Amino acid sequence: MRRREFIAIVGGAAAAWPLAARAQQATKNARIGFLRQAGPSERDLEAFRNGMRALGYREGQNMIVEQRYAAGAYHQLGALAADLVRLNLDVIVVDGPAAAKAAKAATTSIPIVFALGADPVADGLVISLARPGGNLTGLTLSVGYQLAGKRVEFLKDMKPDLVRLAILTNPDNPTVRPYLVEVEKVAVALGLTTQMYNARTVSDFAATFAAIAEWRADGVTTLNDGMFFSQRERIVALLHNHHLASVHPEAAFVEDGGLMSYGPSLPDLFRQSATYVGKILNGEKPAELPVEQPSKFELVVNLKTAHALGLNVSREFLLRADEVIE
């Protein structure tokens, strides 16, 4: 059951009208880099392509998209960014803070658009949200790293007997610390006991989840991570095997069987990032393009998974959800 579909369709159509009116403005061939700290997602890439089509750019006609993916191997981001810079691109689109930092280190001349900034000022990507001041701009979460704590609140609301919370982290991810701080802050306020469990590679998952189960965790929160996103089906399978409730940053986890997610719509972010790319291709400078907030946040619940876990989800909670998967 998908909620608010009519509103989304009408709102999307209204937003598309001015874009369609500008669709004839594409006057040059565009060479765009696409760098992700996560792995490939055809849905996210297609959302970006759709945003560019609305501006008159079509891949294979007047647009080339060079794709590079780290899939959570953060040590590879520098080389991938440098590879894109050598191609003399017009713009580089990145996903999260780690990819943005790698791209910034690789070039001070090619404009960079980040689709999923957490706290761009604190992360050293821009001088200010209103006037970025360099070659980076894009989209940021309105509450930055605090979303990690908000997810824990939602998990506690759905599972009131939650006491022992396992935090799944990738210690190689440079954004672990600020996300972890927010989770711990909320956990203390809710009276939860937490334990951090690391997984650097896919080969760590089995032992990590066995340790989580041995600790007798009541629930798991996965922090934002490119490797976790790329391996979400494996993570969800292990959660099911150990009968663990979970909350995640991206709706894709829930679509694959995870219990719940809260965060911005990734396809929507990549669609919005195309607007920045279009402005830059038309001569505007990233230094003068204000960083914007996402227009859509989603609470997504998998009711089938909730029932399998024996959770009695209240009607009030379900009414708060933007999407309920049954």
Buried (B, 14 or more C-beta within 10 A) or exposed (E): EEBEEEEBEEEEEEBBEEBBEBBEEBEEEBBBBBBBBBBEBEEBBBBBBBBBBBBBBEBEEBBBBBBBBBBBBBEBBBEBBBBBBEEEBBBBBBBBBBBBBBBBEBBEEBBBBBBBBBBBBEBBBBBEBEBBBBBBBBBBBEBBBBBBBBBBBBBBBBBEEBBBBBBBBBEBBBBBEBBBEBBBBBBEEBEBEBEBBBBBEBEBBEEBBEBBBEEEBBBBBBBBBBBBBBBBEBBBBBBBEBEBBBBBBBBBBBBBBBBBBBBBBBBBBBBBBBBBBBBBBEEBBBBEBEBBBBBBBBBBBBBEBBEEBEBEBEEEBBEEBBBBBE
